[in-house]
Amino acid sequence: MDRFTRNYSIVLAVLVIALFAWAFHENPEISNLNRLLEADQELASYPYSFRVLELENGTAILGSPRSVEFPVYRALGVLFPHLAGHSPGDPELMKAQQKLARMQQKARAIVMKSPGVRHVEWRLDKNWLTMRGAQI
């Protein structure tokens, strides 16, 4: 291998390694908050894993299976397939909606205990929904 090819290969390898390190690096504060969420038994047993997606300037962005663009009754149909197709007024669906609200409140409370977090915002977890066959 000539000198140019060797140097080119080394530079290319360093760039690829740096790209992978950048792509898979997670802020240690975010990792810590996600470990706290995972450590809660009630949240851990829920079908959706609440996670901190971003943390910037005291605002934590948490993933959610529901939003204005993806209504709760559809999210609950993904979380609990036996509820798919039930009307929004169905008592079982309403009970599941209340539990989802409690889980979101609990996840928010855990994240808000962190001294670096002053505010929590929710973002629709489109990736999670898409992986489960939901069309957004």
C-alpha positions, 0 to 999 in steps of 0.5 A, spaced: 500 500 500 502 506 498 503 512 502 497 516 500 492 510 500 495 508 507 494 516 510 487 516 506 485 510 509 487 512 516 483 519 515 477 515 513 477 511 519 478 516 524 472 520 520 467 514 521 469 512 528 468 520 530 461 520 526 459 513 530 461 516 536 457 523 535 451 519 533 451 514 539 453 519 544 448 521 549 448 526 554 450 524 561 444 528 564 439 525 559 442 518 561 441 519 568 434 521 567 432 515 563 435 510 568 431 514 573 425 513 569 427 505 568 428 504 575 421 506 577 417 499 577 410 502 575 413 505 569 417 499 567 411 495 567 407 500 562 407 498 555 410 505 553 417 506 555 417 514 557 424 517 555 428 523 555 429 525 548 433 532 549 435 536 555 436 543 553 436 550 558 433 546 563 427 544 559 426 536 558 423 533 552 420 527 553 417 522 548 409 520 549 405 516 545 399 521 544 399 528 542 394 533 538 396 530 532 395 523 534 389 522 539 389 518 545 384 513 543 389 511 537 395 511 542 391 507 547 389 502 541 397 501 539 399 500 547 393 495 548 391 492 542 384 489 545 382 497 545 383 498 538 377 500 534 373 502 541 369 508 541 372 514 545 367 514 550 368 506 552 369 506 559 375 501 558 378 506 554 377 511 559 380 507 564 386 506 560 386 514 558 386 515 566 392 510 567 396 513 561 395 520 564 398 518 571 404 515 568 405 521 564 404 525 570 409 520 574 414 520 569 414 528 569 415 528 576 421 524 576 424 528 571 422 534 575 426 532 581 432 533 577 436 540 579 437 541 572 430 541 569 425 547 570 420 545 565 418 538 561 415 538 554 412 532 551 413 530 544 410 525 540 414 519 539 413 517 532 418 512 531 415 508 537 408 508 533 411 507 526 415 501 529 408 498 531 404 499 525 401 506 527 400 511 521 401 518 523 
